[in-house]
């Protein structure tokens, strides 16, 4: 189950969140992978939509130096939905 959740996190970060627009490039497939561990920790700790969204927005501004991304909320929602589904919380 842990590997499944980590896979979904990685996919959501790459294909849904993608604040710097690299998802079309196969060479950039691992661009956001370093963020997955902390996000998994937040999800397993019961973080809600706002907490996950705020974490993504903080990553955008502090780690990437970019303005707020319009996909952060959709990505946070998908992350919560997958967590709930995989952990039987839905």
N, C-alpha and C positions, 0 to 999 in steps of 0.2 A: 504494500500500500504506500509506503514511503516513497519508493521509486516512482510510482504512478503519480503521486501528488507533485513531486519534483519535476517530472516530465511535463505535466500540465502547466505548472508555473512557468517553466522555460518557454513553452509554446505561447502562452498568453503574453508574456513580456515581449517576445519577438514579433508575434503576428498581430496582437491587439494593441498593446501599449505603444511600442516602437516610436518613442519621442524624437528620434533623430532620422527616422525614415530609411532604415537599412534593410527592412524585411525582404525586399525584392532580390537582394544579393546573397547567394549561397555562401559566399566567403565571409559574410558577417553573421553567420548563424549563431555564433557564441557571444555576440556583442553584449548581451544583458545577463549572461549566465552568472556572473559574479554577484548579482543582486538576489538570486534565487534563494540562497540560504537564509538570509534575514527575513525575506517574505514568507518562507515556509515557517519559520519560527513564529512570526506574527500570526499567521493563519492557524497554526496548531495551538497557539495561546488564546484563541478565541477573538482575535481582532475583528472589529466590525468594518463596515464599508468605509466610513469616514477615516478610520485609522489607516487602512490600507491605501486609500486614495491619497491621504496626506503624506504617507511614506513615499509613494511614487512621485508626488509633486516635489517633495524635498530632494529626492534623488535627481530630479530634473534640474532643479535650481542649484543645488550645492555640488553635485558630482559632475553634472554636464554643462552647467552654466547657461541653461536655456530658459526661456519663458515657459510658463505653464502650458502643458500639453492638453489638448482637448480630449485625448483618449484615456486619461488617467482614471476617470470615473468608470468608464466601460470596462477597462482592464480590472479595476478593483472589484467590480460586480462579477465578472467572469471568474476571478480568483476565489471569491467567496462562494459562488455557486459550485465550482468544482470541489472546493474543500468540503462543503456540506454534502455533496453527492458521494464523494469518495469515503468520507468518514461516517456516512449514514445519518447525517444531521438534518437532512431535508425532509 
